[in-house]
């Protein structure tokens, strides 16, 4: 979902579920920059101050699910408020954005080289994908996010929102392969 399409519920302060799935913890929230205010809600929730530019938005999946979205549009956690469920409590799933790998195009525009991104922290895994792509491990906090310009374009961004590359997936194009434009940061 594009950040401009989000139905924002809250910015600033929000009551988050205390129960975190799959070995997640409050330390994960602190590492993302959320700050507990010390205020505790009536039903297994605690208040957090969200980092600048972050928001809580509707998930688009269920009325009882919300998403925590960072300043560059990445979903960082899914919040479940499930009345009448088996567990009967609000719960949270923190998205794992660390040590992620992505397949990026081998073709880079304007005479630039993928090595420039490797110098910025990308690590090749050695795996080769389809349509002239290779796999890379992203530095901590980096992600490949959807572009607002086209469903066939993505942006390689760092944890501060810095744009490192525009990635183009063009089925049926003249060359028929993904290509990438590197950006100066």
C-alpha positions as CSV (number, residue, x, y, z in Angstrom):
1,X,0.0,0.0,0.0
2,X,1.3,3.4,-0.9
3,X,1.9,5.8,2.0
4,X,-0.4,8.4,0.4
5,X,-3.2,5.9,0.3
6,X,-3.1,5.1,4.0
7,X,-6.1,5.7,6.1
8,X,-4.3,7.2,9.1
9,X,-5.8,6.5,12.5
10,X,-3.1,8.1,14.7
11,X,0.2,9.9,14.8
12,X,2.1,10.9,18.0
13,X,0.7,8.7,20.8
14,X,-1.1,5.3,20.5
15,X,-2.1,2.5,22.7
16,X,-0.2,-0.6,21.5
17,X,-1.0,-4.3,22.5
18,X,1.2,-5.6,25.3
19,X,1.3,-9.2,23.9
20,X,3.9,-9.6,21.1
21,X,4.0,-12.7,19.0
22,X,6.9,-15.0,18.0
23,X,9.5,-14.0,20.6
24,X,9.1,-10.3,19.9
25,X,9.5,-7.9,22.8
26,X,9.2,-4.3,23.9
27,X,13.0,-4.1,23.1
28,X,12.1,-4.4,19.4
29,X,9.7,-1.5,19.8
30,X,12.4,0.6,21.6
31,X,15.0,-0.3,18.9
32,X,12.6,1.1,16.3
33,X,12.4,4.4,18.2
34,X,9.0,4.0,19.9
35,X,9.0,5.5,23.4
36,X,6.7,4.1,26.2
37,X,4.9,6.9,28.0
38,X,4.2,4.7,31.1
39,X,0.4,5.0,30.6
40,X,-1.3,1.7,30.7
41,X,-4.8,1.1,29.2
42,X,-7.7,-0.9,30.5
43,X,-7.2,-4.0,28.5
44,X,-3.6,-5.2,28.0
45,X,-2.4,-2.2,26.1
46,X,0.3,0.5,26.8
47,X,0.8,3.9,25.3
48,X,3.8,4.7,23.1
49,X,5.0,7.8,21.4
50,X,5.6,7.1,17.7
51,X,8.7,8.4,15.9
52,X,8.3,11.5,13.7
53,X,6.6,10.6,10.5
54,X,5.3,7.3,11.7
55,X,1.6,6.5,12.0
56,X,-1.0,3.9,12.9
57,X,-3.2,3.2,9.9
58,X,-6.1,0.8,8.9
59,X,-4.7,-2.4,7.5
60,X,-7.3,-2.8,4.8
61,X,-7.6,-6.5,5.9
62,X,-9.9,-6.3,8.8
63,X,-11.6,-3.7,11.0
64,X,-9.8,-5.2,13.9
65,X,-6.3,-5.0,12.5
66,X,-4.1,-1.9,12.4
67,X,-0.6,-1.4,11.0
68,X,2.3,0.6,12.3
69,X,3.9,2.4,9.3
70,X,7.3,4.1,9.4
71,X,8.3,7.4,7.8
72,X,9.0,5.7,4.4
73,X,5.9,3.6,4.2
74,X,7.2,0.3,5.5
75,X,4.8,-1.8,7.7
76,X,6.8,-2.3,10.9
77,X,4.1,-4.1,13.0
78,X,0.6,-5.5,12.7
79,X,-1.7,-4.8,15.6
80,X,-4.7,-7.1,16.2
81,X,-7.6,-6.1,18.3
82,X,-9.8,-9.3,18.3
83,X,-12.9,-9.2,20.5
84,X,-14.3,-12.6,21.1
85,X,-11.2,-14.4,19.7
86,X,-9.7,-17.5,21.3
87,X,-6.9,-15.5,23.0
88,X,-9.4,-12.6,23.8
89,X,-6.6,-10.0,24.0
90,X,-5.0,-7.5,21.7
91,X,-1.8,-8.8,20.1
92,X,1.1,-7.5,17.9
93,X,3.3,-9.0,15.2
94,X,6.5,-7.1,14.6
95,X,7.7,-7.3,11.0
96,X,11.2,-8.6,10.6
97,X,13.0,-5.9,8.5
98,X,16.5,-6.9,9.6
99,X,18.9,-9.1,7.6
100,X,16.4,-9.2,4.7
101,X,17.4,-10.2,1.2
102,X,16.1,-8.9,-2.1
103,X,16.7,-9.7,-5.8
104,X,17.9,-6.6,-7.6
105,X,18.5,-6.1,-11.3
106,X,21.9,-6.7,-12.7
107,X,21.4,-3.9,-15.3
108,X,22.2,-0.4,-13.9
109,X,21.6,2.7,-15.9
110,X,23.9,5.5,-16.9
111,X,27.2,3.6,-16.7
112,X,26.9,3.1,-12.9
113,X,27.6,-0.2,-11.2
114,X,25.9,-2.2,-8.4
115,X,29.3,-2.0,-6.6
116,X,28.3,1.5,-5.5
117,X,25.4,0.0,-3.4
118,X,27.8,-2.7,-2.1
119,X,30.0,0.1,-0.9
120,X,27.0,1.5,1.0
121,X,26.4,-1.8,2.8
122,X,24.6,-4.1,0.4
123,X,26.0,-7.7,0.6
124,X,25.8,-10.1,-2.3
125,X,24.6,-13.6,-1.3
126,X,25.8,-15.2,-4.5
127,X,22.3,-16.4,-5.5
128,X,21.1,-15.6,-9.0
129,X,17.5,-15.0,-9.7
130,X,15.3,-15.0,-12.9
131,X,15.5,-12.3,-15.5
132,X,19.0,-11.1,-14.8
133,X,18.7,-10.4,-11.1
134,X,21.0,-11.2,-8.2
135,X,20.3,-11.6,-4.4
136,X,21.6,-9.1,-1.9
137,X,21.3,-8.8,1.9
138,X,20.1,-5.4,2.9
139,X,21.8,-3.3,5.6
140,X,19.9,-2.9,8.8
141,X,16.8,-0.7,8.3
142,X,16.9,-0.8,4.5
143,X,14.0,-2.0,2.5
144,X,12.6,-2.3,-1.1
145,X,9.3,-0.3,-1.0
146,X,6.6,0.2,-3.6
147,X,6.8,3.4,-5.6
148,X,3.8,5.7,-5.8
149,X,4.4,6.2,-9.5
150,X,3.8,2.7,-10.8
151,X,3.1,-0.8,-9.5
152,X,6.1,-1.9,-11.6
153,X,8.5,0.4,-9.8
154,X,10.2,0.1,-6.4
155,X,12.5,2.2,-4.3
156,X,15.5,1.0,-2.3
157,X,15.6,3.1,0.8
158,X,17.6,3.2,4.0
159,X,16.2,3.5,7.5
160,X,16.2,7.3,7.4
161,X,14.2,7.4,4.1
162,X,17.3,8.1,2.0
163,X,16.7,6.9,-1.6
164,X,19.5,4.7,-2.9
165,X,18.0,3.3,-6.1
166,X,14.9,3.2,-8.3
167,X,14.1,-0.3,-9.4
168,X,12.0,-0.9,-12.5
169,X,10.3,-4.2,-13.4
170,X,9.0,-3.9,-16.9
171,X,7.3,-7.0,-18.3
172,X,6.8,-6.7,-22.0
173,X,9.3,-3.8,-22.3
174,X,11.8,-3.6,-25.2
175,X,14.5,-5.4,-23.2
176,X,12.1,-7.5,-21.1
177,X,14.3,-7.3,-18.0
178,X,14.4,-5.4,-14.7
179,X,16.7,-2.4,-14.6
180,X,17.9,0.0,-11.8
181,X,18.8,3.6,-11.5
182,X,21.2,4.4,-8.7
183,X,20.8,7.6,-6.8
184,X,23.4,9.8,-5.1
185,X,22.8,10.0,-1.3
